[in-house]
Amino acid sequence: MNRRFIKLTILFGLIHYLTVLLVAGFLFLISHVPPKAVNLDAVILALFKIEWVLTGPRKFLLWVWPGELTPAWLGFATKFSNSLIWGTVLAGLKILCQGVTGTQTK
């Protein structure tokens, strides 16, 4: 692996983690708006689906873990792995798309 791929993976992983935090925070915030004031059910469902996609690898990793009791470190490890998986996929797609189009950015 070259340095560029590792840097892109870390960058996209951090961006993914911040995006998950923002979506979860915004979901928490608007879910506390009373439905009589403003009906935000469609927005809440859309944000829930976005969060579900962004945390898909984490949910899979937690599903694979055998047994009902999970160690305390597993939550952090799956959160870190989730963003790292997404960072790797996005960095790979960026490099692949640049290779197909033939453009190079520095």
N, C-alpha and C positions, 0 to 999 in steps of 0.2 A: 504494500500500500504506500502511496506517496503522501507527502505532507498536505497537499491540497485537499485530498479526499478526507483526511483526518480532521483538518480545520473545518471543512464544510459539514462534516458529520457533527462535530461539536456545536457549531453555529446553528445548524438546523435543529439539533436536539434541544438547545436552549430556547430557541424560538418556539418550538413545539411545547415545551414545558410552560413557558409564559402564556402561550395561547390557551392551554388547558386550564391554567389558573384563572385567566381572564374570563373564559367561558363559564367555569364553575362559579366564580364570584358573581358574575352578571346573572346567572341562573338563580343563585341564592337570593340576590337582591330583588329581582322582579317576581320571584315566587312569593315574596312577602307583601306584594301590593294586593290589597283586597279586591276580589273579583267584582264587587259592587262599584268600586271606583273606576277601574278599567279592566276589561276582560283581556288578559294577556295569555290565554291558554294556548293559542296557536304559536306564539313566540316561545313560550316555555317548552312546548313539545319540539319545536325546531331546534332550540338550544340543547335539549336533552339528546336529540338524535346526533347533533354535532359532537357533543361530549362523548357519546357512546362510540362513535367512530374513532375519535382521537384517543380513547382509552381502550380500544379493542385488544391490542397485544397484552395490556396489563390484565384485563379481564380473563383472557385466555391463560396467561401464566398463573393466575390465582385459581382458575378452574382445574388446571393440571395438577396442582399441589394436592397430594393425597391426605385424607383425614380432615377432621373438622377443626382441630386446633392448629393454628398457624403461628410460627414464631414472630416475635416483634419486628425483626429485621426484614421480614418478607415484604411488608408494605412499602418500605423505602426501596428495597431492591427491585420490586416490580415497577415502581414509579420511575426509577432511574432507567431500568431496562426498556420500558415503554418509550420514553423519549429518545433513548439511544437507538432503538429499532427504527422509529420514525425518522430520526436524523440520518441514519444510514441509508434508508430507502430514498429519502428526498435528495441526499447528496449524490447517490448513484444515478437517480433520474436526471439531475442537473448535468452531471458529467456525461451521461449517455446522450442527452439531448444536444449538448454542445458538440459531441463527437459526430452526431448525425448531421447537424447543420454546418459543421466545419468552422464555427466561430469560437474564438478563444478570448476570454477576458482575464485580465490580470488583476 
